[in-house]
Amino acid sequence: MDMTPEKVVAEPTLLLSEQADYLISMAARAPSVHNTQPWRFKLGPQAIELYADNSRKLRADPLGREMLISCGAAVFGLRLAVRSLGYLPVVELLPEPARLRLLARVRPGRAAVMTAAERAMLEAVPHRHTHRGPFEPGALPGYLLAGLQHDALAEGATLALADEHAQARLAAVASPASRTRDRDQVNRAEVRRWTRLANDPARDGVPAHAFAGQPADQAGRLRQRDFDLGRGLGLLTDVGSPPPATAVLLTSRDSRMDWLRAGQALYRLLLHAASQWVFAALYTQPLEGAATRNLIKTSLSLPGSPQVLLQLGAARTTQATARRPAAELLDP
């Protein structure tokens, strides 16, 4: 599937009005917690503004950390879309601090041809997905892992790779925390709200084909969130062998700006990985509790605040989750 629009306008001032649907649709392909898609867009004469949609914020996320990470990913998607039209994006994060919902303002800058790396990420957008199924066996190439770490650094974050011992320490903290939160009634209500039956026409939430009927505790694999809750909805039956790589995405501080940077870093590295048919299982549930986040930081001696846990591996099958159309995301 070619994500490049049929027409590229010559003047940046015309780009926003003529390519608004494309730009917003590209941004909306970003990953978000529970596929809540917690963003809105407003089209101006010179820029597109991205707003948080608080109606889609999880109750388990009272500070909006996960929501802002999700919206940061959408910022990167918007940046990549602007690049695909032949311009460098000019980005202002939190441009008006008094307006808390306004998270970013993006406008086209000077003309510049896409790089090969950007083109590869653009081509990976349609098949990039959060992968909860089996991975292919075998280690990931060292150059790819180093490249993903560079992606994180380029966005003001750090991707810390966990060796065997660090992975064991991480699992010892994260998996019990996930089991505890699976039993929490607030979390269970959120999961019910954002999971979808097979063949459900909804264009948000986590579809049945993307989660297992029962979360498994397998050696080498972090415990996945229980999306099924005993309802018999999940269609995944095999999560396979342990993923080849485990990592923690972290930021030096833990502010709203850091959360937006973490989201941009996350989507950038996920698209880079997907361009090589490498995907990630994302684990956010253990990080919803401040105590567990601090324990993970100290247990792994991390030089910053953990924002997302990832396990990566190769896979050759994909079924991306649905997204809402641009018209539903655009404020008048």
C-alpha positions as CSV (number, residue, x, y, z in Angstrom):
1,M,0.0,0.0,0.0
2,D,1.4,3.4,-1.1
3,M,0.9,6.0,1.7
4,T,2.1,8.9,-0.5
5,P,-0.7,11.1,-1.7
6,E,-1.4,11.3,-5.4
7,K,-0.8,15.1,-5.6
8,V,2.1,17.0,-4.0
9,V,1.4,20.7,-3.9
10,A,4.2,23.2,-4.7
11,E,3.5,25.9,-2.2
12,P,3.6,25.1,1.6
13,T,0.7,27.6,2.2
14,L,-1.5,25.4,0.1
15,L,-0.3,22.1,1.5
16,L,-2.3,22.1,4.6
17,S,-5.7,22.8,3.0
18,E,-5.2,20.5,0.1
19,Q,-3.5,17.6,2.0
20,A,-5.3,17.9,5.3
21,D,-6.9,14.4,5.1
22,Y,-3.7,12.8,4.2
23,L,-1.7,14.5,6.9
24,I,-4.2,13.7,9.7
25,S,-4.7,10.1,8.5
26,M,-0.9,9.6,8.6
27,A,-0.7,11.0,12.1
28,A,-3.6,8.9,13.2
29,R,-1.8,5.7,12.3
30,A,0.4,6.2,15.4
31,P,0.2,3.7,18.2
32,S,-1.8,4.6,21.3
33,V,-2.6,2.9,24.6
34,H,-5.6,0.6,24.0
35,N,-5.8,2.1,20.5
36,T,-7.7,4.9,22.2
37,Q,-6.5,7.4,19.5
38,P,-6.6,10.3,22.1
39,W,-6.0,13.1,19.7
40,R,-7.8,15.9,17.9
41,F,-6.5,18.2,15.1
42,K,-7.2,21.7,14.1
43,L,-6.3,23.1,10.7
44,G,-5.0,26.7,10.6
45,P,-3.7,28.8,7.7
46,Q,0.0,28.1,8.5
47,A,0.0,25.0,10.8
48,I,-1.9,21.9,12.1
49,E,-2.4,21.9,15.8
50,L,-2.6,18.6,17.7
51,Y,-4.8,18.5,20.9
52,A,-5.2,15.9,23.6
53,D,-8.7,14.4,23.6
54,N,-9.3,14.0,27.4
55,S,-12.5,12.0,26.8
56,R,-10.3,9.2,25.7
57,K,-7.8,9.3,28.6
58,L,-7.7,6.2,30.7
59,R,-8.8,6.5,34.4
60,A,-5.7,4.5,35.2
61,D,-3.7,7.4,33.6
62,P,-4.7,10.4,35.9
63,L,-1.7,12.5,34.9
64,G,-2.2,11.8,31.2
65,R,1.3,10.3,30.8
66,E,0.2,7.5,28.6
67,M,-2.1,9.8,26.7
68,L,0.7,12.3,25.9
69,I,3.1,9.4,24.9
70,S,0.4,8.4,22.4
71,C,0.0,12.0,21.2
72,G,3.7,12.3,20.9
73,A,3.7,9.3,18.5
74,A,1.0,11.1,16.4
75,V,3.3,14.2,16.3
76,F,6.0,12.0,14.7
77,G,3.5,10.6,12.2
78,L,2.5,14.1,11.3
79,R,6.2,15.1,10.9
80,L,6.7,12.1,8.6
81,A,3.7,13.0,6.5
82,V,5.0,16.5,6.0
83,R,8.4,15.0,5.0
84,S,6.6,12.8,2.4
85,L,5.3,15.9,0.7
86,G,8.8,17.3,0.3
87,Y,9.1,19.7,3.2
88,L,10.9,19.8,6.5
89,P,8.4,20.0,9.4
90,V,8.7,22.8,11.9
91,V,7.4,21.6,15.3
92,E,6.5,23.5,18.4
93,L,5.8,21.3,21.4
94,L,3.6,22.7,24.1
95,P,3.5,26.1,22.3
96,E,1.1,27.8,24.7
97,P,1.6,26.3,28.3
98,A,-1.6,27.8,29.5
99,R,-3.6,25.8,27.0
100,L,-3.0,22.3,28.4
101,R,-4.8,20.4,25.6
102,L,-2.7,22.0,22.9
103,L,0.3,19.7,22.6
104,A,1.9,20.6,19.3
105,R,1.9,22.9,16.3
106,V,3.4,21.6,13.1
107,R,3.9,23.5,9.9
108,P,5.8,22.9,6.7
109,G,9.2,24.5,6.5
110,R,11.7,24.6,3.6
111,A,11.6,22.1,0.8
112,A,13.8,19.0,1.1
113,V,13.8,15.6,-0.5
114,M,13.0,12.6,1.8
115,T,16.0,10.5,2.8
116,A,16.1,6.7,2.1
117,A,15.6,6.1,5.8
118,E,12.5,8.3,5.9
119,R,11.1,6.6,2.8
120,A,11.5,3.2,4.4
121,M,9.7,4.4,7.5
122,L,6.9,5.8,5.4
123,E,6.5,2.5,3.6
124,A,6.3,0.7,6.9
125,V,3.3,2.7,8.2
126,P,0.6,0.4,6.8
127,H,2.0,-2.8,8.3
128,R,3.4,-1.5,11.6
129,H,1.4,-2.9,14.5
130,T,1.7,-3.8,18.1
131,H,2.6,-7.5,18.0
132,R,1.2,-9.8,20.7
133,G,1.7,-13.0,18.8
134,P,4.7,-15.3,18.1
135,F,8.0,-14.0,16.9
136,E,10.4,-15.8,14.6
137,P,13.4,-17.4,16.5
138,G,16.9,-16.0,16.2
139,A,18.7,-12.9,17.3
140,L,18.1,-9.5,15.8
141,P,20.9,-7.9,13.9
142,G,23.2,-5.7,16.0
143,Y,23.1,-2.9,13.5
144,L,19.3,-2.8,13.7
145,L,19.3,-2.6,17.5
146,A,22.0,0.1,17.4
147,G,19.9,2.0,14.8
148,L,16.8,1.8,17.1
149,Q,18.9,3.3,19.9
150,H,20.0,6.1,17.6
151,D,16.3,6.7,16.8
152,A,15.5,7.2,20.4
153,L,18.5,9.5,21.0
154,A,17.5,11.6,18.0
155,E,14.2,12.3,19.7
156,G,15.6,13.1,23.1
157,A,15.0,9.7,24.7
158,T,17.1,6.6,25.4
159,L,16.4,2.9,24.5
160,A,18.1,0.7,27.1
161,L,18.6,-2.9,25.9
162,A,18.2,-5.5,28.6
163,D,20.6,-8.4,28.8
164,E,19.5,-11.8,30.2
165,H,20.1,-10.8,33.8
166,A,18.4,-7.4,33.4
167,Q,15.5,-9.0,31.6
168,A,15.0,-11.4,34.5
169,R,15.0,-8.5,37.0
170,L,12.5,-6.6,34.8
171,A,10.2,-9.6,34.6
172,A,10.4,-10.1,38.4
173,V,9.0,-6.6,38.9
174,A,6.8,-6.1,35.9
175,S,4.9,-9.4,35.6
176,P,3.6,-9.4,39.3
177,A,2.6,-5.8,38.9
178,S,0.6,-6.6,35.7
179,R,-1.2,-9.5,37.5
180,T,-2.1,-7.2,40.3
181,R,-3.4,-4.5,37.9
182,D,-5.4,-7.1,35.9
183,R,-7.4,-7.7,39.1
184,D,-8.0,-3.9,39.6
185,Q,-11.7,-3.1,38.9
186,V,-10.9,0.3,37.4
187,N,-8.4,-1.4,34.9
188,R,-10.9,-4.1,34.2
189,A,-13.6,-1.6,33.3
190,E,-11.2,0.3,31.0
191,V,-10.3,-3.0,29.2
192,R,-13.9,-3.8,28.7
193,R,-14.5,-0.4,27.2
194,W,-11.6,-0.6,24.8
195,T,-11.8,-4.2,23.6
196,R,-13.7,-5.2,20.5
197,L,-15.5,-8.4,19.4
198,A,-14.4,-10.1,16.2
199,N,-16.0,-8.4,13.2
200,D,-16.9,-5.3,15.3
201,P,-17.1,-2.3,13.0
202,A,-15.6,0.0,15.6
203,R,-12.5,1.8,14.3
204,D,-10.8,2.2,17.7
205,G,-10.0,-0.1,20.6
206,V,-8.1,-3.5,20.6
207,P,-9.8,-6.0,18.2
208,A,-10.1,-9.7,19.2
209,H,-7.6,-10.8,16.6
210,A,-4.9,-8.8,18.5
211,F,-5.0,-10.4,21.9
212,A,-5.0,-13.8,23.5
213,G,-7.8,-15.6,25.2
214,Q,-5.7,-15.8,28.3
215,P,-2.5,-13.9,29.3
216,A,0.5,-16.3,29.5
217,D,3.5,-16.2,31.8
218,Q,6.2,-17.7,29.6
219,A,9.9,-17.8,30.2
220,G,11.5,-14.7,28.6
221,R,8.3,-13.0,27.8
222,L,6.8,-10.2,29.9
223,R,3.2,-10.8,31.0
224,Q,0.7,-9.2,28.6
225,R,-2.3,-7.3,29.8
226,D,-5.4,-9.4,30.2
227,F,-7.6,-8.0,27.4
228,D,-9.9,-11.0,27.5
229,L,-11.0,-11.1,31.1
230,G,-12.3,-14.6,30.8
231,R,-14.8,-13.6,28.1
232,G,-13.5,-15.9,25.5
233,L,-13.0,-13.1,22.9
234,G,-9.3,-13.3,22.2
235,L,-8.3,-15.1,19.0
236,L,-4.5,-15.3,19.6
237,T,-3.6,-18.8,20.8
238,D,0.2,-19.0,20.6
239,V,2.7,-16.3,21.7
240,G,5.6,-18.6,20.7
241,S,9.2,-18.5,21.8
242,P,10.8,-15.7,23.9
243,P,11.3,-12.4,21.9
244,P,15.0,-11.9,20.8
245,A,15.3,-8.4,22.4
246,T,13.9,-6.6,25.5
247,A,14.2,-2.9,26.0
248,V,13.1,0.0,28.1
249,L,12.4,3.4,26.5
250,L,13.2,6.1,29.0
251,T,13.6,9.9,29.3
252,S,16.0,11.9,31.4
253,R,13.1,13.6,33.3
254,D,9.4,12.9,33.7
255,S,7.6,16.0,32.5
256,R,4.9,16.5,29.9
257,M,7.6,17.5,27.4
258,D,9.4,14.2,28.1
259,W,6.2,12.2,27.5
260,L,5.8,13.9,24.1
261,R,9.4,13.2,23.3
262,A,9.0,9.6,24.4
263,G,6.1,9.1,22.0
264,Q,8.0,10.5,19.1
265,A,10.9,8.3,19.8
266,L,8.7,5.3,20.2
267,Y,7.0,5.7,16.8
268,R,10.2,6.5,15.1
269,L,11.9,3.3,16.3
270,L,8.8,1.2,15.7
271,L,8.7,2.3,12.1
272,H,12.4,1.7,11.6
273,A,12.0,-1.8,13.0
274,A,8.9,-2.5,11.0
275,S,10.7,-1.5,7.8
276,Q,12.8,-4.6,8.5
277,W,9.7,-6.7,9.5
278,V,10.6,-6.5,13.1
279,F,7.8,-5.6,15.5
280,A,7.3,-4.9,19.2
281,A,5.1,-6.1,22.0
282,L,4.5,-3.0,24.1
283,Y,4.0,-3.2,27.9
284,T,2.6,-0.1,29.6
285,Q,0.5,-1.7,32.4
286,P,3.4,-2.2,34.8
287,L,4.4,1.5,34.4
288,E,1.0,2.8,35.4
289,G,1.9,2.7,39.1
290,A,4.5,5.1,40.3
291,A,6.0,2.7,42.8
292,T,6.5,0.0,40.1
293,R,8.1,2.6,37.8
294,N,10.6,3.6,40.5
295,L,11.3,0.0,41.3
296,I,12.0,-0.8,37.6
297,K,14.3,2.2,37.4
298,T,16.3,1.2,40.5
299,S,16.4,-2.5,39.7
300,L,17.8,-2.0,36.3
301,S,19.9,1.1,37.3
302,L,18.3,3.1,34.5
303,P,19.6,6.7,34.0
304,G,16.1,8.1,33.7
305,S,12.4,7.5,33.9
306,P,11.0,4.4,32.2
307,Q,8.1,5.3,29.8
308,V,7.5,2.1,27.8
309,L,8.7,-1.5,28.0
310,L,9.2,-3.3,24.7
311,Q,10.0,-6.8,23.4
312,L,11.0,-7.0,19.8
313,G,11.3,-9.8,17.2
314,A,10.8,-10.6,13.6
315,A,7.4,-11.6,12.2
316,R,6.1,-12.1,8.7
317,T,2.3,-11.8,9.2
318,T,0.5,-8.6,10.1
319,Q,-3.0,-7.3,10.6
320,A,-3.0,-3.7,11.5
321,T,-5.8,-2.3,13.8
322,A,-8.4,0.1,12.4
323,R,-8.2,3.9,12.8
324,R,-10.9,6.5,12.8
325,P,-11.1,8.6,9.6
326,A,-9.6,12.0,9.4
327,A,-13.0,13.7,9.3
328,E,-13.8,12.4,12.8
329,L,-10.5,13.8,14.2
330,L,-10.7,17.4,12.8
331,D,-12.1,20.2,14.9
332,P,-13.9,23.0,13.1
